[in-house]
């Protein structure tokens, strides 16, 4: 089935919504086909990789999602969300060292754009990656940079507050 390439932002948004609807319905073959058609066009390539990564995560294929996110980043993405999502996928695939690098980029871009959500959430996730690497001081330093009481959903751990992460770091050191 030939898919028409979106020529306007509105048409691209509609294509993305279609991918998301297919994904919600577990119609993964249709969702992936539409993503592949977006990737084939240089104007919509970034959106295609971004959405295909989401589809692959929904399919429980985090390694494949990581590949798509690396492709997306290689297109010089300056979106903190792209680096943040890469970091989360890397945590899910048990690659904390690589996750630290992705979250570091998300933090830098979030600070540059004054987008506190990505800055703070990336700090919490990077702290988790540091804990997995037994880098206690770095984890604590990241936690102390986020506001008191701040919480974030961490893969495999659920929602954790800054204070819970600091306490966890202390327990892990002992």
PEPE-V593172 format. One record per backbone hydrogen bond with DSSP energy under -1.0 kcal/mol. NH is the residue of the N-H (numbers start at 0). CO is the residue of the C=O. Records with the same first field share a line. If there is no record, write none. Layout:
BEGIN
NH=CO / CO
END
This chain:
BEGIN
11=7
12=8
13=9
14=10
15=11
16=12
17=13
18=14
19=15
20=16
21=17
22=18
23=19
24=20
25=22
26=21
27=25
30=26
31=27
32=28
33=29
34=30
35=31
36=32
37=33
38=34
39=35
40=37
43=40
47=43
48=44
49=45
50=46
51=47
52=48
53=49
54=50
55=51
56=52
57=53
58=54
59=56
60=55
64=60
65=61
66=62
67=63
68=64
69=65
70=66
71=67
72=68
73=69
74=71
75=72
82=78
83=79
84=80
85=81
86=82
87=83
88=84
89=85
90=86
91=87
92=88
93=90
94=89
98=94
99=95
100=96
101=97
102=98
103=99
104=100
105=101
106=102
107=103
108=104
109=105
110=106
111=107
112=108
114=109
118=114
119=115
120=116
121=117
122=118
123=119
124=120
125=121
126=122
127=123
128=124
129=125
130=126
131=127
132=128
133=130
134=129
138=134
139=135
140=136
141=137
142=138
143=139
145=142
149=146
151=159
153=157
156=153
157=153
159=151
161=149
164=160
165=161
166=162
167=163
168=164
169=165
170=166
171=167
172=168
173=169
END
